């Protein structure tokens, strides 16, 4: 699991470049969703948001396995590639800005600091081979699983939500307004001090009132956390990391159903 955690940190660090491009060149949304990302499990790439130009739509991606930022057109054809190897973030921002600048876009804001800070991972550059094959394979597998789990959760709740990676905490997540008074957030979080390893989370948010966490039911997978800053159900990665795909999906589906059902009754 350590290889997965290391890769999580490295890709989170690199993802700031796509986030800055989104923030600078994508029309702003009140919920900040114009800055978020998506893991494309088919193309094995981290994807930003579509950007309108005089030559058509373009989008910035990070190709997981060749260590390149790539500008793609609406046919998903490569327009320009920038290697990330042995480059600091400010140089990557500068080089990534060159292609949209050549199309006449104002790229000045790409170099501006973000409105949040990610953890200090003590990363200055990514050296050749530092993104290991083992780590990348595990990362792609778990993030694809997160996409599948998020899709399953929206289907169970019969609610709509984009499946996106939020750049601040780097969680793959959804938020569903399941009825007039209840919203449910679900996703995969990176390792943090609350759980101590990556984990799925599910939490409910009731408008105009507080949810009382009394008489919580036993979960066959995962556990309840009712701390000062966050309350909900978590499923640590360690509970399914070495299981088969079928057993993993069964455990995650049980966790979603049991925890979501409790929130729906509140």
Beta strands, then each sheet from edge to edge (+ up, - down):
strand 1: 38-40
strand 2: 45-47
strand 3: 51-53
strand 4: 56-63
strand 5: 68-73
strand 6: 78-83
strand 7: 164-166
strand 8: 171-177
strand 9: 182-189
strand 10: 199-206
strand 11: 223-226
strand 12: 231-236
sheet 1: 1+ 2- 4+ 3-
sheet 2: 1+ 2- 4+ 5- 6+
sheet 3: 7+ 8- 9+ 10- 12+ 11-
end
